[in-house]
């Protein structure tokens, strides 16, 4: 069940803040809500930060396993994107991303607006999957 828009939630302490962004007027629809596709693009960017670090090279998004819009994002919101690695495979990394909005008129109060799980794969110069570097390499 979604958190009511008026209730503030604490920011996660067990995830890494990977992106902070303010949507602009060009990113919103006629109602003043931010386009879902714009939010999805930002989530993809935020989700790629940790896998890129692990892959030490090129990566590509291969799956959006889950994407839930919990609350609308509005013009003037400050969005904070938190990520954590949920799975590391031979060539792929799955990441959980949570997005929190600091509402324009409620500075210092946050509401969770989006959550997603995405999978990225390490790729070589020809765009083919390649093994992730091992931790002791």
N, C-alpha and C positions, 0 to 999 in steps of 0.2 A: 504494500500500500504506500502511496506517495506521502511524503511529509507535507503538511499544509504550508503554503508559501510564507506564512507569517512566522513560523517557528524556525529559530536559528539552530543549526547543528554545529558541533565542533569539527574542525578540519582534521583529517587523518594524520596520525603521528607515525604510522607504520608504512607510509608510502613516501615516495620522493616527489617534491614539487618540480615538475619538468617544464611547465609553460604557464605564463600569465598573460592574458590578452584582454583588450577592451574592444568589443564589436563596434563598428562604425555605422552611420546611417545607411550606407550602401549595402550593408549586410542584413537589413531587415525588410520585412514585408509591409504591406499597407496598414497593418494593425500595430506596427511597432515592435513585433516579435522578431527575433533573429531567425533567419532561414535555417531549417534543420540540416540542410546540406552544408552550410557554412560551419555549423557546429561539428558535423561529421569530419570535415576536412581538418579542423583544428585538433580533434581527437586523434586522427591518423598521424598528424605531425607529433603530437605529444606522446603518443604510443610508440613512436619509432625511436625515441631518445635512448631508452635503455637497451633495446636490441642492437642499435647501431654501436653502442659502446661495447657490448658483448661480441658482436660480429667482427669488429675492427675492420670494417670495409662496407661494401655495398649491401643493402638489404632491400627487400620489396615486401609490400603488404600482400599476403596471400589469402587471408580470410578475415572477415568480420564475423566472429562467432556469435556475438550478442551485442545489441545496441538498444538501450532503453532511454527514452526521453521521459524524465520524471516531472519536470517543471519547465515552463517556457523560459527562454533566455530573452531578456529585454534590452532595449537600447539603454546604454548607461551602466549596465552591469559590468563588474570586473570579474572575469572568469579565471579560476585557478584550476589547473589540471594536475592531478596526482596520479602516479603510475607505480605499479609493482609488477615484477616478473612472476608469473604463476606457473610457467613450465618452460624448461629448456630441453630441446630435443637434439638430434644429431646436426640438423641444418636449420632448425626453426626455434623461435622464441615466441611464447604467448604472453601477452601483457594485459593486465586489468587497468583500465583508466577510469577515474572518477572525476567529475567536473563539478565544481562548487561556484555559485554566483554570489558575489557580494553586491547586494542590491544598491542601486544608486542612492536611494533615500534612507538606507539602513546600513551605513558604513560600519564595518566590524562585525556584522551578522551575516552568516552564510546559510545558503540552502543548496542541497545537492540537486543538480539539474539533469545530469546525464551520467550513465555508467555504460561501459563497453568492455568487451574482450576481443582482442585482435591478435592475429598471428602473423609474424614476419619471418621471412626466410633469408638467410645469407646467400648472396649470389656472386658469381665470378664476373669477369669482364664480358663474357658472352651471355650473361643473364641466366646462367644455369645454377641450380642449387650447389652450394659448397659446404663442407663441414665447418661448424663453428670452431674457432680456436679453443683448445683445451686450456683450463685454468693454469696448468704448469708449463705451457708452451712459451 
